[in-house]
């Protein structure tokens, strides 16, 4: 830490926005520490707008969270500590270090290399090393951790180290491998989807229990901003935050139509998935679309991020016009309204002509409420060529 660094105190801290709450004096922060109330210690350097690091203390909640920032405001390191009440010890529960290859790499860029360490009070740690970021495979290892590295005594208000987190992992983590190494195993990227996700759109493809029929055209969507949003148009939370960058343009929508062989009730037809066709090249790679802050390190086996719905619906639409499109959709659904003729039914759901907004909304039905992952198909050159959502609770295979 620079010799000229200094600290300020604030009532709270938002790690992503780098903003705090009410400014506190040192005496006010010390009093909050004694009472167990939350406060933030912000480490600053003269002439630098972005903090060097921040420590957020909340003794009553039993937590201490810390972040280190680079000059671009990206979190280079994070630490989570949790208090063990019976003896005043802090467990170093989680560490995360990001290694940005250049100044232009975004904080949550899926390709940014990083390493996470998750520790348990029993003395074991799981190391997840991702030299290729979320897009690459993880190198995983479980190691035993000495008690001195696992626990730290709860510091007094004036007893903390100079910075809340270091910019490197602890020595006991050891040398991180670049490939195969003894004691490490390789885990497939959880960002990666089925290699052949769009086979459900190809008539005649064999999927156990399903007969894949011809896909059905369901209109088109204008995306003038080049930022496609995928979310429920009716859920109160509004835009989910899942967006996909595409070239500004108008894109056709298709639904995958399948016949399901049901032993007891007989065969029936159902829409299994919906997609936006962005390019003509085939998709050779599928990956999960992420919202702000979504991190695949937080996912368990079989879990995925997605948009939430409590109306059994989702939609493709322009992110910058999303709220206007939602308002227009609400008016258009009223019988006799001037906007009612802007709605047209499709086999996926319905389409809304946004008129002078220059953007449209393609609403599709899902198999129920819940969370639905959004999958992005990329060409061999890495370009986005499809954006798809599985809408039915069917086993489409791996």
C-alpha positions as CSV (number, residue, x, y, z in Angstrom):
1,X,0.0,0.0,0.0
2,X,1.4,3.5,-0.8
3,X,2.8,5.4,2.1
4,X,0.4,8.2,1.4
5,X,-2.7,6.0,1.6
6,X,-5.4,7.0,4.0
7,X,-8.8,5.7,5.2
8,X,-12.3,7.0,5.3
9,X,-15.3,5.4,6.9
10,X,-18.8,5.0,5.6
11,X,-22.0,3.4,6.9
12,X,-22.3,0.9,4.1
13,X,-20.7,-0.2,0.8
14,X,-21.8,-1.5,-2.6
15,X,-18.9,-3.5,-4.0
16,X,-20.0,-3.4,-7.6
17,X,-21.0,0.3,-7.8
18,X,-18.1,1.3,-5.5
19,X,-20.5,3.6,-3.5
20,X,-21.0,3.9,0.2
21,X,-23.6,5.2,2.6
22,X,-23.4,8.1,5.0
23,X,-19.8,9.2,5.7
24,X,-18.6,8.5,9.3
25,X,-15.9,9.9,11.5
26,X,-13.3,7.6,13.0
27,X,-15.0,7.9,16.4
28,X,-18.5,7.1,14.8
29,X,-17.0,4.0,13.1
30,X,-15.3,2.9,16.3
31,X,-18.6,3.2,18.2
32,X,-20.4,1.1,15.5
33,X,-17.7,-1.5,15.7
34,X,-18.2,-1.8,19.5
35,X,-22.0,-2.1,19.0
36,X,-21.7,-4.6,16.2
37,X,-23.3,-2.3,13.6
38,X,-22.1,-2.4,10.0
39,X,-19.5,0.1,8.7
40,X,-17.0,0.2,5.9
41,X,-13.3,1.1,5.9
42,X,-12.3,2.6,2.6
43,X,-8.6,2.7,1.7
44,X,-7.7,5.5,-0.6
45,X,-4.7,7.1,-2.3
46,X,-4.3,10.8,-3.1
47,X,-5.3,11.6,-6.7
48,X,-6.9,8.2,-7.3
49,X,-10.7,8.2,-7.7
50,X,-11.1,4.5,-7.2
51,X,-10.4,3.1,-3.7
52,X,-7.4,0.8,-3.2
53,X,-9.6,-1.5,-1.2
54,X,-12.6,-1.7,1.1
55,X,-13.4,-3.7,4.2
56,X,-17.1,-4.1,5.2
57,X,-17.5,-5.1,8.9
58,X,-20.8,-6.3,10.4
59,X,-20.1,-8.1,13.7
60,X,-23.7,-8.7,14.6
61,X,-24.2,-10.5,11.3
62,X,-20.9,-12.3,11.9
63,X,-19.4,-11.2,8.6
64,X,-16.4,-9.3,7.2
65,X,-16.2,-8.8,3.4
66,X,-13.3,-7.2,1.7
67,X,-12.4,-6.1,-1.9
68,X,-9.3,-4.8,-3.6
69,X,-9.7,-2.6,-6.7
70,X,-7.4,-1.7,-9.6
71,X,-7.3,1.7,-11.2
72,X,-10.1,0.8,-13.6
73,X,-12.4,0.0,-10.6
74,X,-12.4,-3.7,-11.2
75,X,-12.3,-6.1,-8.2
76,X,-8.9,-7.9,-8.4
77,X,-9.4,-9.8,-5.2
78,X,-12.3,-10.6,-2.8
79,X,-12.4,-12.2,0.6
80,X,-15.3,-13.5,2.8
81,X,-14.7,-14.0,6.5
82,X,-17.3,-15.4,9.0
83,X,-17.2,-15.1,12.7
84,X,-17.3,-18.1,15.0
85,X,-19.2,-16.8,18.1
86,X,-17.9,-19.2,20.7
87,X,-14.3,-18.1,20.7
88,X,-14.1,-14.9,18.6
89,X,-12.3,-16.5,15.6
90,X,-12.8,-15.5,12.0
91,X,-13.0,-18.2,9.3
92,X,-11.5,-17.2,6.0
93,X,-14.3,-18.8,4.1
94,X,-13.7,-17.7,0.5
95,X,-11.0,-16.0,-1.6
96,X,-11.2,-15.0,-5.2
97,X,-8.4,-13.5,-7.3
98,X,-8.9,-12.2,-10.9
99,X,-6.1,-11.6,-13.3
100,X,-7.0,-9.1,-16.0
101,X,-5.0,-9.5,-19.1
102,X,-5.4,-5.9,-20.1
103,X,-7.0,-2.6,-19.1
104,X,-10.0,-3.2,-21.4
105,X,-11.1,-6.5,-20.0
106,X,-14.4,-6.2,-18.1
107,X,-14.6,-7.3,-14.5
108,X,-17.0,-10.1,-15.3
109,X,-15.6,-10.9,-18.7
110,X,-16.2,-14.7,-19.1
111,X,-12.7,-15.1,-20.5
112,X,-10.9,-13.5,-17.5
113,X,-8.6,-15.9,-15.7
114,X,-9.3,-16.3,-12.0
115,X,-8.8,-18.6,-9.0
116,X,-11.2,-19.2,-6.2
117,X,-10.6,-20.9,-2.8
118,X,-13.5,-22.1,-0.7
119,X,-12.6,-23.2,2.8
120,X,-14.5,-25.1,5.5
121,X,-14.1,-25.1,9.3
122,X,-13.1,-28.8,9.1
123,X,-9.8,-27.8,7.6
124,X,-10.3,-28.6,4.0
125,X,-10.2,-26.2,1.0
126,X,-11.4,-26.5,-2.6
127,X,-9.3,-24.7,-5.1
128,X,-10.9,-23.8,-8.5
129,X,-8.4,-22.5,-11.0
130,X,-9.7,-21.2,-14.3
131,X,-6.8,-20.0,-16.5
132,X,-9.3,-19.5,-19.3
133,X,-12.0,-17.9,-17.2
134,X,-15.6,-19.1,-17.1
135,X,-15.4,-20.1,-20.7
136,X,-12.5,-22.6,-20.0
137,X,-12.4,-25.7,-17.9
138,X,-11.6,-25.6,-14.2
139,X,-8.7,-27.3,-12.6
140,X,-9.9,-28.4,-9.2
141,X,-8.1,-29.7,-6.1
142,X,-9.0,-30.4,-2.5
143,X,-6.3,-29.8,0.1
144,X,-5.8,-29.9,3.8
145,X,-5.4,-26.5,5.5
146,X,-3.5,-25.8,8.7
147,X,-5.6,-24.1,11.5
148,X,-3.3,-21.1,11.4
149,X,-4.2,-20.5,7.8
150,X,-7.9,-21.2,8.3
151,X,-8.7,-19.0,11.3
152,X,-7.7,-15.6,12.5
153,X,-8.4,-13.9,15.8
154,X,-11.1,-11.2,15.5
155,X,-9.1,-7.9,15.4
156,X,-10.0,-4.8,17.4
157,X,-10.9,-1.6,15.6
158,X,-7.3,-0.4,15.3
159,X,-5.7,-3.8,14.8
160,X,-6.4,-4.6,11.1
161,X,-3.8,-5.2,8.5
162,X,-3.1,-2.3,6.1
163,X,-5.2,-3.6,3.3
164,X,-8.3,-5.8,3.5
165,X,-7.2,-8.4,0.9
166,X,-3.9,-9.1,-0.8
167,X,-3.5,-9.2,-4.6
168,X,-2.2,-12.7,-4.5
169,X,-3.4,-16.0,-3.0
170,X,-1.9,-17.4,0.2
171,X,1.3,-19.3,0.0
172,X,-0.3,-22.5,1.1
173,X,-2.3,-22.6,-2.1
174,X,0.9,-23.5,-3.8
175,X,1.8,-23.4,-7.5
176,X,-1.2,-23.2,-9.8
177,X,-1.0,-25.6,-12.8
178,X,-1.5,-24.6,-16.4
179,X,-2.6,-28.1,-17.5
180,X,-2.7,-31.7,-16.1
181,X,-1.0,-32.0,-12.8
182,X,-0.9,-34.6,-10.0
183,X,-3.7,-34.0,-7.5
184,X,-5.8,-31.8,-9.8
185,X,-8.8,-32.8,-11.9
186,X,-10.4,-31.1,-14.8
187,X,-14.0,-30.0,-14.7
188,X,-15.9,-28.9,-17.8
189,X,-16.9,-25.3,-17.9
190,X,-20.4,-24.8,-16.4
191,X,-20.9,-21.9,-18.8
192,X,-20.9,-24.4,-21.6
193,X,-24.2,-25.9,-22.8
194,X,-24.9,-29.0,-24.8
195,X,-22.8,-29.2,-27.9
196,X,-25.8,-29.8,-30.1
197,X,-28.5,-27.8,-28.3
198,X,-30.3,-26.8,-31.6
199,X,-30.9,-30.4,-32.7
200,X,-34.5,-30.0,-31.4
201,X,-35.0,-27.5,-34.3
202,X,-33.9,-30.1,-36.9
203,X,-36.8,-32.3,-38.1
204,X,-36.0,-36.0,-38.0
205,X,-33.4,-35.7,-35.3
206,X,-33.6,-38.7,-32.9
207,X,-34.2,-37.8,-29.3
208,X,-35.5,-40.6,-27.0
209,X,-39.2,-40.2,-26.4
210,X,-39.5,-37.3,-28.9
211,X,-40.2,-36.9,-32.6
212,X,-38.7,-33.7,-33.8
213,X,-41.0,-31.9,-36.3
214,X,-40.3,-29.0,-38.5
215,X,-39.6,-25.7,-36.7
216,X,-42.4,-23.1,-36.9
217,X,-41.7,-19.5,-37.8
218,X,-43.0,-17.0,-35.2
219,X,-42.5,-13.6,-36.7
220,X,-39.5,-11.4,-36.1
221,X,-38.0,-8.9,-33.6
222,X,-36.3,-5.6,-34.3
223,X,-33.3,-5.0,-32.0
224,X,-32.1,-1.5,-33.0
225,X,-29.7,-1.0,-30.0
226,X,-27.8,-4.1,-30.6
227,X,-28.5,-5.3,-27.1
228,X,-31.0,-8.1,-26.9
229,X,-32.8,-8.7,-23.6
230,X,-34.3,-12.0,-22.6
231,X,-36.7,-11.8,-19.6
232,X,-40.3,-12.2,-18.4
233,X,-42.3,-9.3,-19.7
234,X,-44.9,-9.6,-16.9
235,X,-42.9,-10.4,-13.7
236,X,-42.8,-7.5,-11.4
237,X,-39.0,-7.5,-11.2
238,X,-38.8,-6.3,-14.8
239,X,-35.7,-6.7,-16.9
240,X,-33.7,-9.7,-15.5
241,X,-30.3,-8.3,-16.6
242,X,-29.6,-11.1,-19.1
243,X,-28.6,-9.4,-22.3
244,X,-26.8,-10.5,-25.4
245,X,-24.9,-8.3,-27.8
246,X,-26.0,-8.7,-31.4
247,X,-25.6,-6.6,-34.5
248,X,-28.5,-4.1,-34.7
249,X,-31.1,-5.5,-37.0
250,X,-34.3,-7.5,-37.4
251,X,-34.2,-11.2,-36.5
252,X,-36.7,-14.1,-37.1
253,X,-38.0,-16.1,-34.2
254,X,-38.7,-19.9,-34.4
255,X,-40.2,-22.4,-32.0
256,X,-39.1,-26.1,-31.9
257,X,-42.1,-28.3,-32.3
258,X,-41.9,-31.9,-31.1
259,X,-44.2,-34.9,-30.7
260,X,-44.0,-36.5,-27.3
261,X,-44.6,-40.2,-27.0
262,X,-46.6,-40.6,-23.8
263,X,-47.3,-44.3,-22.7
264,X,-50.5,-43.7,-20.8
265,X,-52.0,-40.6,-22.4
266,X,-50.9,-41.1,-26.0
267,X,-48.7,-38.9,-28.2
268,X,-49.1,-35.1,-28.1
269,X,-47.3,-32.1,-29.7
270,X,-45.6,-29.4,-27.7
271,X,-43.3,-26.4,-28.2
272,X,-40.0,-27.5,-26.7
273,X,-37.8,-24.4,-27.3
274,X,-37.7,-21.0,-28.9
275,X,-34.9,-19.2,-30.6
276,X,-33.8,-16.0,-32.2
277,X,-31.9,-16.5,-35.4
278,X,-29.1,-13.9,-35.5
279,X,-26.8,-15.4,-38.2
280,X,-26.7,-18.0,-40.9
281,X,-23.7,-19.9,-39.7
282,X,-24.2,-23.1,-37.7
283,X,-23.8,-22.9,-33.9
284,X,-20.7,-25.0,-33.0
285,X,-20.6,-23.8,-29.3
286,X,-23.3,-23.1,-26.8
287,X,-22.8,-21.1,-23.6
288,X,-25.1,-19.8,-20.9
289,X,-25.9,-16.1,-21.0
290,X,-25.1,-14.3,-17.7
291,X,-26.7,-11.4,-15.9
292,X,-24.7,-8.8,-13.9
293,X,-22.6,-10.5,-11.3
294,X,-23.5,-14.1,-12.3
295,X,-20.5,-16.3,-11.6
296,X,-20.4,-20.0,-12.5
297,X,-18.2,-20.7,-9.5
298,X,-21.4,-20.2,-7.4
299,X,-23.3,-22.9,-9.3
300,X,-23.7,-26.4,-8.1
301,X,-23.9,-29.5,-10.3
302,X,-26.9,-29.3,-12.6
303,X,-27.6,-25.6,-11.7
304,X,-27.8,-22.7,-14.2
305,X,-28.5,-19.0,-14.2
306,X,-31.4,-17.6,-16.1
307,X,-34.4,-15.3,-16.1
308,X,-37.1,-15.7,-13.5
309,X,-40.8,-15.8,-14.3
310,X,-44.0,-16.0,-12.1
311,X,-46.2,-15.7,-15.2
312,X,-44.9,-18.7,-17.2
313,X,-43.6,-16.4,-19.9
314,X,-40.5,-15.0,-21.4
315,X,-39.7,-12.6,-24.2
316,X,-37.0,-11.4,-26.7
317,X,-36.8,-7.6,-27.0
318,X,-34.5,-4.7,-27.3
319,X,-33.0,-4.0,-23.9
320,X,-33.0,-0.2,-24.3
321,X,-36.7,-0.1,-25.2
322,X,-37.7,-2.8,-22.8
323,X,-39.8,-0.7,-20.4
324,X,-41.6,1.1,-23.2
325,X,-42.3,-2.3,-24.8
326,X,-43.7,-3.7,-21.5
327,X,-46.0,-0.7,-21.1
328,X,-47.1,-1.0,-24.7
329,X,-47.8,-4.7,-24.2
330,X,-50.0,-4.0,-21.2
331,X,-52.1,-1.4,-23.1
332,X,-52.3,-3.7,-26.2
333,X,-53.8,-6.5,-24.1
334,X,-56.9,-4.4,-23.3
335,X,-59.7,-5.3,-25.6
336,X,-60.8,-2.2,-27.6
337,X,-57.6,-0.3,-26.9
338,X,-55.9,1.7,-29.8
339,X,-52.9,-0.6,-29.4
340,X,-54.7,-3.9,-29.5
341,X,-54.1,-4.6,-33.2
342,X,-50.4,-4.4,-32.5
343,X,-50.6,-8.0,-31.0
344,X,-50.5,-11.1,-33.1
345,X,-50.7,-14.7,-31.9
346,X,-47.9,-17.2,-32.7
347,X,-47.4,-20.9,-31.8
348,X,-44.8,-19.7,-29.3
349,X,-47.0,-17.1,-27.7
350,X,-47.6,-13.6,-29.2
351,X,-45.7,-10.8,-30.9
352,X,-45.9,-7.1,-30.2
353,X,-45.3,-4.6,-33.0
354,X,-43.5,-1.7,-31.3
355,X,-44.3,0.7,-34.1
356,X,-42.5,4.0,-33.7
357,X,-40.3,2.6,-31.0
358,X,-38.4,0.8,-33.8
359,X,-38.3,-2.3,-31.6
360,X,-40.6,-5.3,-31.0
361,X,-41.3,-7.9,-28.4
362,X,-41.6,-11.7,-29.0
363,X,-43.4,-13.2,-26.1
364,X,-43.2,-17.0,-25.6
365,X,-44.8,-19.4,-23.1
366,X,-42.7,-21.5,-20.8
367,X,-43.6,-24.7,-19.1
368,X,-44.4,-22.9,-15.9
369,X,-43.0,-20.5,-13.3
370,X,-39.3,-20.7,-12.3
371,X,-35.9,-19.9,-13.8
372,X,-35.1,-20.5,-17.4
373,X,-31.5,-20.5,-18.7
374,X,-30.7,-18.5,-21.9
375,X,-28.3,-20.2,-24.3
376,X,-26.2,-18.4,-26.8
377,X,-25.0,-20.3,-29.9
378,X,-21.7,-19.1,-31.4
379,X,-20.2,-19.8,-34.8
380,X,-16.7,-21.3,-35.4
381,X,-15.5,-17.6,-35.5
382,X,-17.1,-16.9,-32.1
383,X,-20.0,-14.8,-33.5
384,X,-23.5,-15.0,-31.9
385,X,-25.7,-16.8,-34.4
386,X,-28.6,-18.0,-32.2
387,X,-30.2,-17.2,-28.8
388,X,-32.4,-19.9,-27.4
389,X,-34.5,-20.9,-24.4
390,X,-35.8,-24.4,-23.6
391,X,-39.5,-23.7,-22.8
392,X,-40.8,-27.2,-22.0
393,X,-39.9,-29.5,-19.1
394,X,-38.7,-32.2,-21.5
395,X,-35.5,-34.2,-21.5
396,X,-33.8,-33.0,-24.6
397,X,-30.7,-35.1,-23.9
398,X,-27.1,-34.0,-23.6
